[in-house]
Amino acid sequence: MQSLIQRYMTQYCKDTGVLSILTVFLNKRFQKTSFLKPFLAKLSYDIVGGKNLSHILPVAVVAELINTSSYQANSALDGKYGVLTRSDKDNQLIASIITREIADKVIEETQFDNELKNSLRSLYSEANSFMYYGQFYELNVLHYKHLDVDKLLLDEYLNLYLTKCDCISGIFSRNVALSGAILATHDQPILNALGNYARNFGIGLNIINDISDYLPLNNYDALPSYKTSVDQYSDMRNGRIFLPVFYALKFGNYEERNKILQVVRNQNTNFTLDMSNELTNILQATKGMQFAFSLAKKYMKEAKKHLHLLPKTIERDFLSIMASSIRTNKFIYNLRRLKASR
């Protein structure tokens, strides 16, 4: 996978200066031992009877390129991924656009007929589009300046928050799964089952990803390869009210609420290890973390329901294990370990 991605990048980007900005996040991604989105595409292909590795590999590459392009763009928008200069952010926004174009060229290079190529383009175009609707929700709709936490009911907030999770990860995961499956089947009930599995899994995974932002600064071993400790609590420090924070603001006492508001209202907070530990304790004491985790597990269970509509194969077992990562991931493990140590 890594060598194939590198081949495509060098094939379609002849300018070494541009290539150097394209590979900033890819090199970090290559530190991982597995690639979730490509693996989802391949499992979806295999479970419907796909046998030709040369067919699925380019599509798996496209899944990773679209995924990487979102990291590149978000590095300019999110205030995450370490300390980036204005020039770095501008370059990564350029890199995101170019990476997205390379993904399209990979599809064009395949030996599929035009109808299948257009279907693949449509799936990834839709996924890419919805990711940025989700990004809009993160930057605007779920920002503390636009949320009246005191008046907003939990169910009303969840409608907004889960829309964000679906746009960023649910629809993307669904379309990745479908991009693999349509190479080998036209069976609509099977495609629907795979799509519904992946969409629910993606939503649950996005909730878990949000929870991971609230690990204290010294938990380096629990961070993804592309993040640094500088990124921790960046959502809160950038004023974003994601589920654990909303829950704590809604149901915490005056002191707990005030501690959180001091952070979300001041982007220039001198953030310390003690502060991150205190905030993590608040999110756990107010049950914000637990509520978010329980919601993620509901989506995990819903995802697994759709697997029963698929053939009983080793690939179905792998998809079930993939969904279980929502419950067994390292972020939750480390949060539980922190709670146990107090």
Secondary structure as GFF3:
##gff-version 3
##sequence-region A 1 342
A	DSSP	alpha_helix	2	12	.	.	.	ID=ss1
A	DSSP	alpha_helix	16	29	.	.	.	ID=ss2
A	DSSP	alpha_helix	36	47	.	.	.	ID=ss3
A	DSSP	alpha_helix	53	77	.	.	.	ID=ss4
A	DSSP	alpha_helix	86	109	.	.	.	ID=ss5
A	DSSP	alpha_helix	114	136	.	.	.	ID=ss6
A	DSSP	pi_helix	137	141	.	.	.	ID=ss7
A	DSSP	three_ten_helix	144	146	.	.	.	ID=ss8
A	DSSP	alpha_helix	154	165	.	.	.	ID=ss9
A	DSSP	pi_helix	166	170	.	.	.	ID=ss10
A	DSSP	alpha_helix	171	181	.	.	.	ID=ss11
A	DSSP	alpha_helix	188	212	.	.	.	ID=ss12
A	DSSP	three_ten_helix	220	222	.	.	.	ID=ss13
A	DSSP	three_ten_helix	229	231	.	.	.	ID=ss14
A	DSSP	alpha_helix	234	237	.	.	.	ID=ss15
A	DSSP	alpha_helix	243	251	.	.	.	ID=ss16
A	DSSP	alpha_helix	254	264	.	.	.	ID=ss17
A	DSSP	alpha_helix	273	285	.	.	.	ID=ss18
A	DSSP	alpha_helix	288	307	.	.	.	ID=ss19
A	DSSP	alpha_helix	314	328	.	.	.	ID=ss20
A	DSSP	alpha_helix	330	341	.	.	.	ID=ss21
###
